[in-house]
Structures are given as structure tokens and as C-alpha cells.
Amino acid sequence: MSDAFELARTRLASHRATRGIAAAAPYDRALAAEICELARAVCPDFTAAIDDFAAGCLEVHKLQHQLERTGRYACTSYEEARRTIYDRVDVMATTYLHSLLLSHAFWPNHARAFEVFRDRFCAAGTTGRVLEVPTGTGLYVAEFARRNPGWDARGVDLSAAAVELAGRVARHRGARVELACGDVFELAGAYDRVICGELLEHVEDPDALLVRLGALLAPGGRLFLTTAIWAASADHIYLFESAADVRRTLARRFEIVEDWVIPVEADASPDAERVPMSYACVLTVPGRSSSPDRAAAG
């Protein structure tokens, strides 16, 4: 097992918010080691990044307790989230992005979402165009570009800190990705694959976002999308209470090709309401036929 993984596990065991993760969480250790090695390579101070992840976990715990008491997320608008988080380099470049990257090592639900992305969405044709928005850490688009070197890969994020980290991730992974700051609602173009992770719950009107994402897909294009169900975070706005709730929202604009409901607690039912879960899916726009040279996901 990697030195980075062992360092992270040992250090997390000393934080009250992450003792359980370090001791007994059913994470994929091979993936955890891979992500920890990546984090050590791209984060300026790996031990500080581990502490940022622990601090992020503590904040999530507090916000989840608040959600259980009130039945609503603490953040009330996209502008509030942008002002207090996305536009602040000191927040984005530390706790936010480091927590997001290391969550794929130590949160089984995030690890599983990445695994289904890698195994079910990254199999593509020899050429094409792929967009990730928002790019976040760049982990997803770098993985796609690394596995599909003949594709033109692009990543867009509001945060300059995210774009900078995504660049380091892509370079370390040996992936060629064009990265830029931008807003999904201002993008144009047609892409054969679009990746949109953890954005639907960050906007006030998910349907408007889905319309925009559908407009970015070329005929036969496919969208990989993830969202959170009843899972608090400082910038979560739109509250989905069940997988059925998410599916109803998606079905207004897309056909669901495949989906995965991943409870945070392993013994929870995927059909439960008001239980923290991750949701991942592959989507197509109904009525848009595939071009002959485009490969289907999976």
C-alpha cells in the first residue's frame, strides 16, 4: 500500500471527524492509494490537504445535523454560494478542492461514482469532443482524456483555483485537457460527451441547468451526471429527497440510459427517502439519433 495512503489514514485517525473513516470505512483501498498519491503530487502541502479534508468532513457533519433538524440546506442561493465559496481563492484552493479530491479516496459513495464513470462512461470512440463542467479537481476529465487520447478534452469552471488544480491533475495523469474559467450558462458548442458532477444540487433551478446541458450535447451525445440526495454541504441549494425525486427531474429533459443510487450508509435502501446518497447516471436527449461514428457509453 502506498506511503501517501498510510500517511493520510494515520493522520485522519487523529481527527475526531474522520476517526471512523480511517478505522473502518469500506473504501476501495487500491483507489484510495491512487487518489492519495495523486493528491500528494498535486497539492502544495499534502499533510495540510489531509487536514483540509478532515475539516471539510467536520463541516459536513455539522451541516447534515442541521439538515436533519430543519429539513432544508443552509445555503439559500447560487449567488450566496458564489460569493462565499467559489469566488474566494482562500476557500477553494484549500478546504473545498482538497476535500473534494480526497473524498474520492475515503468516501465510498464518491469512490463508487468515480468507478462507474471510469468503467461505464470512459469507453468511447476513437475521436470526439468531451466537456467537463464544472471541472472541480479535474479528476474526471483527466481520466477520460487519459483513456481516450484521440479526443479533444475541455474543462470549464467558475473558479480559477479549480482550473489551476485541474491543470496540475491533468499533467500528472498524462492527460491533454484544455482548461478555462467560465459559466455553464454561457457555453456554446456541441460535445459527444459531457461530464457534470455535483452541480445539479448547487443551483436554484435544476431544470434550467438540464436544458443547458442538453443543448451542449451533439446528436447521439451522452451526459454523465452526478448529484447529491439529502446530503448537506456549505454550497448545496436544491434539496433532492430521494432517487425518485432526481429521476422525475431528469426525465423532463433526458432519457436515463443507466443509473446508480449509492447510499452513504451501506445498509440503507436505495429507495429510501431523506437518506444521504449519491446518484450517478448516463443520459441522452430523446429524439436525437446517434451519428454512425459515435460509440455508446458502456
N, C-alpha and C positions, 0 to 999 in steps of 0.2 A: 504494500500500500504506500502511497506517495507521502513524502515528508510534509508537503503542504496540507494534505488531508489530516494527518495526525496532529499537526500544529493547530489547525482550525478546531478539530474535535476537542483537543485538550483545553484550548483557550475558551471555547464555548461552554465547557463544563464548569467554568468558574463564574459564569454569568447566570443570575437567577432566572432570566427569561429563556435561557437556552439549555439549561441543565438536562431537561428531558430529551431534547433533540440529540444532544451529544451522547447520552447514555443508551437510548433505546429506540429512537425513531427508525421506522422500517425503510430507510432510504437505500437507494441503489449505490453501493459503495464504489463501484467502478466509475459510475458517472460522477459521483461526489468527488472522487480523486481527480478526475479530468477537469471538473469545474474549479476545484481548488488550485490546481496547477495553473490554470488559465488566469484566475484571479491574482495569484502571486506574480504572474508575468506582466499583467496589465495595470495593476493598482500600484500607485506610488509607494504605499506602505501596506504590506499585506496584513500585518497584525492590527493596524488601525482599521483596515477594511473588515476584519473579523469582528472587531469591537463595534463598528458601524452596523453590521448585520445584527449583532446582539441587541443594540439599541433600537434598531428597527423592529425587531421581534417584540421587545417590551412595549413599544408604542402600539403595535398591532394588538397585543393582548389587552391593553387598556381601552383601545377603541372598540374592540369586539365586545368587551363587557358593557360599554356604553350603548352599543347597538342592541344588545340583548335587553337592556333596561328601557330604551326609548323607542325601538323599532325603526330607527332611521339612522342614516350616516351623518357624521358630524359636519362634513363639508356640504355647503348648500349650492354652490355654483361653480362652473368651469372657471370663471374669472377669478374667483377666490383661490382655487387650486393653482391657477397660473401665477397669480401674484405672490402667493406664499410659498410655492414649491418650484414650479417649472422655470420661472424667471430668476430664481436665486441659485447662482452657481455654488454658493457655500453649502446649500442643502442637496442639490442634485449631484454634485461631484463627490459627495461623501456618503451620508446615510442612505439616500434614496437609491442611487445606482449600485453602490456596493451591496446593499441589502438585496436588490433585485438579482444581481449576478449570483451571489452565494445562496439565494433561495433555491436555485436550481440544483444545488448540491444537497441541501439539508431539509427542504420542504418536499415531502413525497408527492404532493399534488402538482407542484411546479415541475419537478423532475419527470413525472409521468407525462405531463403535457408536452414537454420538450421531446420525450422519447417518441410519442405518437407523431409529432411533427416530423422528426427525423426519419421514422420508419414508414410513415404513410403519406407524407406530402413531398418529400425531397426527391422521390423518384420521378424524373421529368424527361422531356425530350432532349435532344442534343443541343438545341438552341432555343432561346426565348428571352423574355424580359420579366424580371421579378422585382417587386417593390415591397419593402417593409415600412409600415407607418403605424405607430411611431417606432423608431428604431430601438429606443431604450439602450440596452447594453450592446446591441449588435449581435448577440449570440445567435439568434435565429437566422438572420440574413447571411451571416458569415458561414453558418453551417450549410445553408442552401447553396451558396456560391462555391464553397469548397467542394461540395459533391457534384456540382454542375458547372464546371469551369467554362463551358461554352456559352453560358447565359450572361446577359447584361444585368447586373445586380445594382439596385439603388436602395438607399435607406434615407428616410426623412424623419426629422424630429424637431419639435419646437425648441428643445434645449440644446444650447451649444455644448454644454458639458456632456450630454448624451452622445452627440455627434463625435466629440473628441474621444470618448471612451470606445465607442463603436469602431472608430478607426483603428485604435490600438488592438481591439479584439480581432478585427478582420486581418490585420497584418500578422498577428501572432498565429492565427489559424491558417495563414497562407491563402486567404480569400481576396479576390478583387471585387471591391464594392465602392460605388460612387456614393458619397455621403453629403448631405446638405441640411441646413436648417430650413424648416418650412412647416406649413399648416396643411393638414389633410384636406381641408375645405377649399384650399387654393391650388391644389394639384390638378394637373391635366395629364393626358396620355392614356395609352392602352397597354395593359400588362397581362401576360399569360398566367402569372401567379402573383397574388397579393397576400402579404402576411400582416395580420393586425392582431397583436397580442395585448390583452389587458387594456383596451381603450373604451369598449362599449360602456363599461360602468363608470367611466370618467367624464361622461358628457351628460347634459341635461335632456337631450333628445336623441336617444339611440337610433330611431328610425331615420333621422336626417343623416346620421353618420353612415348607416347602411346604404342609403341611396347614393351617397358619395362614393363609397367603396365599390358598389355595383357599377357605377359609371367609369371606374378606373380599370375594370376587367375587360380584356379583349374577348371576342367571341370564343366560346369554349374555355375561357379562363376559370381558374379556381382560386378561392379565397380560403386561407387558413386563419381561423379566428378563435381567440380565447377570451373568456370573461370570467368574472367572479360572481358567485352566488352567496348572498348573505355572509360576506367576508369583508370586514372593515379594514380600511386604510385611510390615511390622512387625506387622500385626494379622491376617494370613491364618492360618487354623487348619486348615480342611478342605482336603485336597490332592486335587484332580482331576488325573488324569494324562493324560487325552485327552478329546476331544469325545464319543467313545462312552461314556466314563465319566459325563459330565454327562447325556447323553441317557438312559442307563439310570436314573439317579436321578430325572430329571424324569418319565419315563414311568410311574413308580409312581403318580403323582397327577394328571398332566395329559396332554392331547393337545398335541403340538407342531405348531402351525399353520405357522410359518416359523422357520428359524433361520439364523444366520450364524456361521461359525467364522473368526476373524480372527487369524492368526498375528502375533506381534510382528515377526518377521523375514519380509519379503515373500516370500522364496523357500522358506519352509517349507511342507510339506504340511499341509493342514487335518486330515488323517487321522493325523498323526504322534502318537506318544506321548512324554511327557516333553519337550515343546517349549512355551515360553511362548506363550500365546494368550489372546485374549478371546473369550467366547462370548456371543451375544445371541439372544434368541428371543421369539416371541409364543406364549402358551399359553392354552388353555381347559380348563375342567373337563369331562371326558367325562360325557355324560348330562344336562347342563344346557342345555335349549333356549334359544335366543335369544328375547328379547321382540321383538315386531314393530317397535317404535320404536327399536331399538338398531342402530347401524351396526357393521359388522365392521371390524376393523383392516385397513388397507391398501386 
